[in-house]
Amino acid sequence: MNTQPRMLKQKDLRRLMKVRLLNKTQEKAAIKIQAAWRRWAWIRYQEQRALEQEQYEDYNFGCDCGDWLCTGCGEGPPIPCVMCGADCRGSDYEKWSLCSRRCMVRECRD
């Protein structure tokens, strides 16, 4: 068995170097194309997001109470319950910032 490394001919060596160079060039080109595509996709995403935000701001959903389905109550921002965080506006317990008797009992116990 011959253990000597095989010597390449000059022609084979050139062909091998050419293939390696071509592969490296293709890899670099692919990386550049992917980076350009990512930049383009990110810019497009930002444009769409800005357009959606602009369209959302054009709609006047209700008033400033925070309820999207509000028809314009004009009552102002919601009053969060000190116990559970639910909206207390319009309840009997509005002045205590509690939404229900259950939350009032819990507040008194604590």
CYANA upper distance limits for C-alpha pairs under 8 A (distance plus 0.5 A):
  8 LEU  CA     12 ASP  CA      6.51
  8 LEU  CA     13 LEU  CA      6.48
  9 LYS  CA     13 LEU  CA      6.63
 10 GLN  CA     14 ARG  CA      6.69
 11 LYS  CA     15 ARG  CA      6.77
 12 ASP  CA     16 LEU  CA      6.63
 13 LEU  CA     17 MET  CA      6.70
 14 ARG  CA     18 LYS  CA      6.53
 15 ARG  CA     19 VAL  CA      6.73
 16 LEU  CA     20 ARG  CA      6.75
 17 MET  CA     21 LEU  CA      6.57
 18 LYS  CA     22 LEU  CA      6.54
 19 VAL  CA     23 ASN  CA      6.59
 20 ARG  CA     24 LYS  CA      6.74
 21 LEU  CA     25 THR  CA      6.61
 22 LEU  CA     26 GLN  CA      6.58
 23 ASN  CA     27 GLU  CA      6.65
 24 LYS  CA     28 LYS  CA      6.70
 25 THR  CA     29 ALA  CA      6.59
 26 GLN  CA     30 ALA  CA      6.51
 27 GLU  CA     31 ILE  CA      6.70
 28 LYS  CA     32 LYS  CA      6.72
 29 ALA  CA     33 ILE  CA      6.60
 30 ALA  CA     34 GLN  CA      6.59
 31 ILE  CA     35 ALA  CA      6.64
 32 LYS  CA     36 ALA  CA      6.63
 33 ILE  CA     37 TRP  CA      6.56
 34 GLN  CA     38 ARG  CA      6.63
 35 ALA  CA     39 ARG  CA      6.73
 36 ALA  CA     40 TRP  CA      6.64
 37 TRP  CA     41 ALA  CA      6.52
 38 ARG  CA     42 TRP  CA      6.53
 39 ARG  CA     43 ILE  CA      6.66
 40 TRP  CA     44 ARG  CA      6.60
 41 ALA  CA     45 TYR  CA      6.56
 42 TRP  CA     46 GLN  CA      6.69
 43 ILE  CA     47 GLU  CA      6.69
 44 ARG  CA     48 GLN  CA      6.69
 45 TYR  CA     49 ARG  CA      6.56
 46 GLN  CA     50 ALA  CA      6.59
 47 GLU  CA     51 LEU  CA      6.65
 48 GLN  CA     52 GLU  CA      6.60
 49 ARG  CA     53 GLN  CA      6.58
 50 ALA  CA     54 GLU  CA      6.57
 51 LEU  CA     55 GLN  CA      6.64
 52 GLU  CA     56 TYR  CA      6.50
 53 GLN  CA     57 GLU  CA      6.64
 54 GLU  CA     58 ASP  CA      6.79
 55 GLN  CA     59 TYR  CA      7.20
 61 PHE  CA     68 TRP  CA      6.08
 61 PHE  CA     69 LEU  CA      7.07
 61 PHE  CA     70 CYS  CA      7.29
 61 PHE  CA     71 THR  CA      7.89
 62 GLY  CA     67 ASP  CA      7.72
 62 GLY  CA     68 TRP  CA      6.86
 62 GLY  CA     69 LEU  CA      6.89
 62 GLY  CA     70 CYS  CA      4.94
 62 GLY  CA     71 THR  CA      5.10
 62 GLY  CA     72 GLY  CA      4.93
 62 GLY  CA     73 CYS  CA      7.95
 63 CYS  CA     67 ASP  CA      8.26
 63 CYS  CA     70 CYS  CA      7.16
 63 CYS  CA     71 THR  CA      7.71
 63 CYS  CA     72 GLY  CA      5.31
 63 CYS  CA     73 CYS  CA      7.17
 63 CYS  CA     74 GLY  CA      6.62
 63 CYS  CA     76 GLY  CA      8.25
 64 ASP  CA     74 GLY  CA      7.83
 64 ASP  CA     76 GLY  CA      6.47
 64 ASP  CA     77 PRO  CA      6.69
 65 CYS  CA     70 CYS  CA      8.31
 65 CYS  CA     73 CYS  CA      8.26
 65 CYS  CA     74 GLY  CA      7.58
 65 CYS  CA     75 GLU  CA      6.95
 65 CYS  CA     76 GLY  CA      5.15
 65 CYS  CA     77 PRO  CA      4.46
 65 CYS  CA     78 PRO  CA      6.23
 66 GLY  CA     77 PRO  CA      6.53
 66 GLY  CA     78 PRO  CA      7.07
 78 PRO  CA     87 ASP  CA      6.18
 78 PRO  CA     88 CYS  CA      7.60
 78 PRO  CA     89 ARG  CA      6.49
 79 ILE  CA     86 ALA  CA      8.47
 79 ILE  CA     87 ASP  CA      5.88
 79 ILE  CA     88 CYS  CA      5.75
 79 ILE  CA     89 ARG  CA      6.07
 79 ILE  CA     94 GLU  CA      8.08
 79 ILE  CA     97 SER  CA      7.15
 80 PRO  CA     84 CYS  CA      8.48
 80 PRO  CA     85 GLY  CA      5.32
 80 PRO  CA     86 ALA  CA      5.88
 80 PRO  CA     87 ASP  CA      5.32
 80 PRO  CA     88 CYS  CA      6.39
 80 PRO  CA     97 SER  CA      7.10
 80 PRO  CA     98 LEU  CA      8.28
 81 CYS  CA     85 GLY  CA      4.88
 81 CYS  CA     86 ALA  CA      5.71
 81 CYS  CA     87 ASP  CA      6.63
 81 CYS  CA     88 CYS  CA      6.31
 81 CYS  CA     97 SER  CA      5.53
 81 CYS  CA     98 LEU  CA      5.16
 81 CYS  CA     99 CYS  CA      6.11
 82 VAL  CA     97 SER  CA      6.49
 82 VAL  CA     98 LEU  CA      6.60
 83 MET  CA     98 LEU  CA      7.49
 83 MET  CA    103 CYS  CA      6.43
 83 MET  CA    106 ARG  CA      8.21
 83 MET  CA    107 GLU  CA      7.42
 84 CYS  CA    103 CYS  CA      7.73
 86 ALA  CA     99 CYS  CA      7.10
 87 ASP  CA     99 CYS  CA      7.22
 88 CYS  CA     93 TYR  CA      7.56
 88 CYS  CA     94 GLU  CA      5.96
 88 CYS  CA     97 SER  CA      6.70
 88 CYS  CA     98 LEU  CA      6.60
 88 CYS  CA     99 CYS  CA      5.05
 89 ARG  CA     94 GLU  CA      6.43
 90 GLY  CA     94 GLU  CA      7.19
 91 SER  CA     99 CYS  CA      6.96
 91 SER  CA    100 SER  CA      8.37
 92 ASP  CA     99 CYS  CA      8.47
 93 TYR  CA     97 SER  CA      6.83
 93 TYR  CA     98 LEU  CA      5.90
 93 TYR  CA     99 CYS  CA      6.49
 93 TYR  CA    100 SER  CA      7.33
 94 GLU  CA     98 LEU  CA      6.78
 94 GLU  CA     99 CYS  CA      7.50
 98 LEU  CA    103 CYS  CA      6.64
 98 LEU  CA    104 MET  CA      6.62
 99 CYS  CA    103 CYS  CA      7.18
 99 CYS  CA    104 MET  CA      8.41
100 SER  CA    104 MET  CA      6.90
101 ARG  CA    105 VAL  CA      6.61
102 ARG  CA    106 ARG  CA      6.79
103 CYS  CA    107 GLU  CA      6.54
104 MET  CA    108 CYS  CA      6.70
105 VAL  CA    109 ARG  CA      6.69
106 ARG  CA    110 ASP  CA      6.70
